[in-house]
Amino acid sequence: MITALIVLFVLSSGAVTAFVAGQRGRDILPWYLFGLLLGPLAWIAASLAPKRHTAA
C-alpha cells in the first residue's frame, strides 16, 4: 500500500512539474524527468524559471 502511494506521489510530482514548466514556455519532457527525480524541488524550480516569450 505504501509503495503505491510513493509511486503515485512521484508520478504526480513529475506531471505537476511538467505542467508548470509548459505554462512557462519550457520543454515539458526534461522537466517531467526532473519532477520524477527531485519531486517538489523541481516543481519549485519550474515555477521560478523565467517565462519564455514566443514570437507571434
C-alpha positions in Angstrom: 0.0 0.0 0.0 2.7 2.5 0.9 4.6 1.6 -2.2 1.6 2.5 -4.3 1.3 5.9 -2.6 5.0 6.6 -3.2 4.7 5.7 -6.9 1.6 7.9 -7.2 3.4 10.8 -5.5 6.4 10.5 -7.7 4.3 10.3 -10.9 2.1 13.3 -9.9 5.2 15.3 -9.0 6.5 14.8 -12.5 3.2 15.7 -14.0 2.8 18.9 -12.0 6.3 19.9 -12.7 5.8 19.4 -16.5 2.5 21.3 -16.4 4.1 24.3 -14.6 7.1 24.3 -17.0 4.8 24.1 -20.0 2.8 27.1 -18.8 6.1 29.0 -18.6 7.0 28.1 -22.1 9.6 25.4 -21.3 10.0 22.0 -22.8 8.0 19.6 -20.7 9.9 16.3 -21.1 13.1 17.3 -19.3 11.0 19.0 -16.6 8.9 15.9 -16.2 12.1 13.9 -15.6 13.3 16.4 -13.1 10.0 16.2 -11.4 10.4 12.4 -11.2 13.8 12.7 -9.7 13.6 15.7 -7.5 9.9 15.8 -6.6 8.6 19.1 -5.1 12.1 20.8 -5.5 11.7 20.5 -9.3 8.2 22.0 -9.1 9.6 25.0 -7.2 12.4 25.4 -9.8 9.9 25.2 -12.7 7.7 27.8 -11.1 10.7 30.2 -10.5 12.1 29.8 -14.1 11.5 32.9 -16.2 8.9 32.7 -18.9 10.0 32.2 -22.5 8.3 34.5 -24.9 7.5 33.2 -28.4 7.3 35.3 -31.5 3.8 35.9 -32.7 
